[in-house]
Amino acid sequence: MIRLALHQIDKKYGNHAIFSFENWQLDHGIYWLKGGNGTGKTTLFKMIAGQTPFEGSLILNDISLKNQPVNYRSMISYAEAEPQYPAFITGNELLKYYLDVRQAKSEDSRSLVEALGMANFMDQKVGSYSSGMLKKLSLICAFVGDVQLFVLDEPLITIDTAAAQVLYQVINARHAQGSSFLLSSHQELEMNHLPIKQVFQIVERQIQPC
Ligand SMILES: Nc1ncnc2c1ncn2[C@@H]1O[C@H](COP(=O)(O)OP(=O)(O)OP(=O)(O)O)[C@@H](O)[C@H]1O
């Protein structure tokens, strides 16, 4: 179960202000951040994942990103909208890296590898993957280990309908086990597949409920 709190946030790229707000807090649940191109969804997710600098404080379960960055990041799994990996590594090599870092067993990932139809491709170099296969690999890696908060940027883009159903099942299962989710999507998420607790949008550098 999580408590995520952002306070006194300012985020700029050069002179371009992206966020400026006092407070935003979340507890356990599945949340959806919607919005058009360039509104700041990816920037917010990178901030929460500890991958881009900003002014302000970010605290997850009493652990501060700025004061305890390693402990903070170990509670979060972030999957990029358009993952990119070195072309010369194989899917299994990348997965093994995640398994080692998160001290997880390969059996834990096997059912997701099978369900996403990736078993026959995991020994191939990712340079040969389609964009949908890259996305599936990134999701397989994101779900490795015991994670409190999953931050999935555009998890549905490039994957087919069958894979989307698998993704919904995994999200539901992990949510039932206590994990929380921040999802972004341009498309309407199929709300009947996921118990979305709240939908947010970014308006004038603030995060507002829809
Ligand atoms: N590294 C960067 N350097 C400078 N400006 C950036 C950088 N990353 C994003 N921006 C700008 O910040 C704004 C928000 O971008 P961001 O990628 O967070 O939006 P988004 O809502 O995720 O967009 P999309 O839906 O198109 O992916 C945009 O105006 C973008 O040009």
The ligand as a Gaussian input file, in Angstrom:
#p B3LYP/6-31G(d) Opt

LIG

0 1
 N       14.255000      16.738000     -22.366000
 C       13.486000      17.783000     -22.702000
 N       14.056000      18.988000     -22.972000
 C       13.296000      20.060000     -23.286000
 N       11.944000      20.042000     -23.376000
 C       11.341000      18.869000     -23.133000
 C       12.062000      17.685000     -22.785000
 N       11.183000      16.678000     -22.590000
 C        9.964000      17.203000     -22.806000
 N       10.044000      18.512000     -23.124000
 C        8.910000      19.409000     -23.375000
 O        8.069000      19.356000     -22.255000
 C        6.698000      19.346000     -22.639000
 C        6.013000      18.132000     -22.058000
 O        6.569000      16.976000     -22.696000
 P        6.146000      15.507000     -22.254000
 O        6.913000      14.548000     -23.100000
 O        6.263000      15.384000     -20.778000
 O        4.602000      15.512000     -22.627000
 P        3.583000      14.302000     -22.846000
 O        2.277000      14.751000     -22.262000
 O        4.153000      13.033000     -22.322000
 O        3.497000      14.259000     -24.424000
 P        3.152000      13.030000     -25.427000
 O        1.735000      12.668000     -25.160000
 O        3.360000      13.657000     -26.773000
 O        4.132000      11.930000     -25.144000
 C        6.700000      19.424000     -24.174000
 O        6.517000      20.763000     -24.554000
 C        8.084000      18.940000     -24.549000
 O        8.509000      19.560000     -25.737000

